[in-house]
Amino acid sequence: MVCVTVYFYSIIGTMFSQNNYINMLICIETSFLASFVQCVTYSIAYDDLMGIIFSIMILTVAGGDSAVGLSLTIFNFKGLKSIKAEYNRTCF
């Protein structure tokens, strides 16, 4: 139940922090972490190895997501000298 609450708080945080890239990345990573913990919890509860394997894949996607997001943030900062999303509306 705690994982579901953390997941929904991270989704709500992503919706309300759309003017700052760093906050959005942190909220997305928190949602990945909540789904990871949920998969491990159910895997232990049902004595199944597939949940742990799936959670390792979730961590791989989360690592790639944070690397790409951080590199795009650095690229935007070098060009515009700001990480606020309101100045970068031309990219979308």
BALOBA-1460 file (C-alpha; in Angstrom, 3 decimals):
// residues 92
<rec num="1" residu="m" x="0.000" y="0.000" z="0.000"/>
<rec num="2" residu="v" x="2.899" y="2.340" z="0.695"/>
<rec num="3" residu="c" x="4.318" y="1.739" z="-2.790"/>
<rec num="4" residu="v" x="1.034" y="2.692" z="-4.432"/>
<rec num="5" residu="t" x="0.909" y="5.898" z="-2.388"/>
<rec num="6" residu="v" x="4.492" y="6.807" z="-3.315"/>
<rec num="7" residu="y" x="3.748" y="6.054" z="-6.969"/>
<rec num="8" residu="f" x="0.708" y="8.341" z="-7.067"/>
<rec num="9" residu="y" x="2.549" y="11.100" z="-5.206"/>
<rec num="10" residu="s" x="5.318" y="10.917" z="-7.792"/>
<rec num="11" residu="i" x="2.811" y="11.112" z="-10.654"/>
<rec num="12" residu="i" x="1.135" y="14.115" z="-9.014"/>
<rec num="13" residu="g" x="4.554" y="15.680" z="-8.440"/>
<rec num="14" residu="t" x="5.388" y="15.217" z="-12.111"/>
<rec num="15" residu="m" x="2.199" y="16.995" z="-13.123"/>
<rec num="16" residu="f" x="2.729" y="19.936" z="-10.760"/>
<rec num="17" residu="s" x="6.463" y="20.458" z="-11.330"/>
<rec num="18" residu="q" x="6.398" y="20.983" z="-15.052"/>
<rec num="19" residu="n" x="8.451" y="24.157" z="-14.891"/>
<rec num="20" residu="n" x="11.601" y="22.506" z="-13.548"/>
<rec num="21" residu="y" x="13.340" y="19.598" z="-15.247"/>
<rec num="22" residu="i" x="15.188" y="18.386" z="-12.149"/>
<rec num="23" residu="n" x="11.993" y="18.017" z="-10.123"/>
<rec num="24" residu="m" x="10.340" y="16.164" z="-12.993"/>
<rec num="25" residu="l" x="13.277" y="13.742" z="-13.239"/>
<rec num="26" residu="i" x="13.206" y="13.107" z="-9.493"/>
<rec num="27" residu="c" x="9.468" y="12.385" z="-9.574"/>
<rec num="28" residu="i" x="9.831" y="10.011" z="-12.524"/>
<rec num="29" residu="e" x="12.661" y="8.167" z="-10.789"/>
<rec num="30" residu="t" x="10.524" y="7.913" z="-7.648"/>
<rec num="31" residu="s" x="7.737" y="6.287" z="-9.651"/>
<rec num="32" residu="f" x="10.217" y="3.769" z="-11.078"/>
<rec num="33" residu="l" x="11.486" y="3.050" z="-7.568"/>
<rec num="34" residu="a" x="7.955" y="2.510" z="-6.243"/>
<rec num="35" residu="s" x="7.175" y="0.037" z="-9.020"/>
<rec num="36" residu="f" x="10.499" y="-1.714" z="-8.336"/>
<rec num="37" residu="v" x="9.697" y="-2.133" z="-4.643"/>
<rec num="38" residu="q" x="6.192" y="-3.337" z="-5.480"/>
<rec num="39" residu="c" x="7.542" y="-6.015" z="-7.847"/>
<rec num="40" residu="v" x="10.060" y="-7.226" z="-5.279"/>
<rec num="41" residu="t" x="7.409" y="-7.293" z="-2.549"/>
<rec num="42" residu="y" x="5.002" y="-9.378" z="-4.607"/>
<rec num="43" residu="s" x="7.828" y="-11.598" z="-5.769"/>
<rec num="44" residu="i" x="8.771" y="-12.397" z="-2.185"/>
<rec num="45" residu="a" x="5.142" y="-12.820" z="-1.126"/>
<rec num="46" residu="y" x="4.322" y="-15.276" z="-3.917"/>
<rec num="47" residu="d" x="7.764" y="-16.949" z="-3.922"/>
<rec num="48" residu="d" x="8.295" y="-16.214" z="-7.611"/>
<rec num="49" residu="l" x="11.579" y="-15.262" z="-9.246"/>
<rec num="50" residu="m" x="10.027" y="-13.434" z="-12.222"/>
<rec num="51" residu="g" x="9.163" y="-10.388" z="-10.111"/>
<rec num="52" residu="i" x="12.801" y="-9.887" z="-9.164"/>
<rec num="53" residu="i" x="13.927" y="-10.317" z="-12.769"/>
<rec num="54" residu="f" x="11.298" y="-7.823" z="-13.918"/>
<rec num="55" residu="s" x="12.361" y="-5.361" z="-11.218"/>
<rec num="56" residu="i" x="15.970" y="-5.561" z="-12.442"/>
<rec num="57" residu="m" x="14.689" y="-4.635" z="-15.908"/>
<rec num="58" residu="i" x="12.783" y="-1.711" z="-14.362"/>
<rec num="59" residu="l" x="15.999" y="-0.497" z="-12.728"/>
<rec num="60" residu="t" x="17.782" y="-0.711" z="-16.078"/>
<rec num="61" residu="v" x="15.119" y="1.429" z="-17.740"/>
<rec num="62" residu="a" x="15.229" y="3.883" z="-14.838"/>
<rec num="63" residu="g" x="18.999" y="4.218" z="-15.147"/>
<rec num="64" residu="g" x="18.778" y="4.869" z="-18.860"/>
<rec num="65" residu="d" x="15.967" y="7.348" z="-18.339"/>
<rec num="66" residu="s" x="17.910" y="9.344" z="-15.773"/>
<rec num="67" residu="a" x="21.040" y="9.383" z="-17.956"/>
<rec num="68" residu="v" x="19.157" y="10.656" z="-21.004"/>
<rec num="69" residu="g" x="17.189" y="13.179" z="-18.962"/>
<rec num="70" residu="l" x="20.291" y="14.535" z="-17.269"/>
<rec num="71" residu="s" x="22.154" y="14.836" z="-20.571"/>
<rec num="72" residu="l" x="19.237" y="16.726" z="-22.132"/>
<rec num="73" residu="t" x="19.089" y="19.016" z="-19.109"/>
<rec num="74" residu="i" x="22.811" y="19.784" z="-19.400"/>
<rec num="75" residu="f" x="22.421" y="20.405" z="-23.144"/>
<rec num="76" residu="n" x="19.573" y="22.863" z="-22.538"/>
<rec num="77" residu="f" x="21.509" y="24.586" z="-19.758"/>
<rec num="78" residu="k" x="24.508" y="25.129" z="-22.013"/>
<rec num="79" residu="g" x="22.354" y="26.666" z="-24.724"/>
<rec num="80" residu="l" x="19.854" y="28.723" z="-22.722"/>
<rec num="81" residu="k" x="21.587" y="29.137" z="-19.336"/>
<rec num="82" residu="s" x="18.429" y="27.956" z="-17.571"/>
<rec num="83" residu="i" x="16.855" y="24.632" z="-16.637"/>
<rec num="84" residu="k" x="13.332" y="25.969" z="-16.372"/>
<rec num="85" residu="a" x="10.968" y="24.338" z="-18.805"/>
<rec num="86" residu="e" x="9.046" y="27.532" z="-19.483"/>
<rec num="87" residu="y" x="11.995" y="28.897" z="-21.459"/>
<rec num="88" residu="n" x="12.311" y="25.721" z="-23.532"/>
<rec num="89" residu="r" x="8.846" y="25.529" z="-25.092"/>
<rec num="90" residu="t" x="10.333" y="25.674" z="-28.590"/>
<rec num="91" residu="c" x="11.784" y="22.164" z="-28.153"/>
<rec num="92" residu="f" x="8.371" y="20.555" z="-27.834"/>
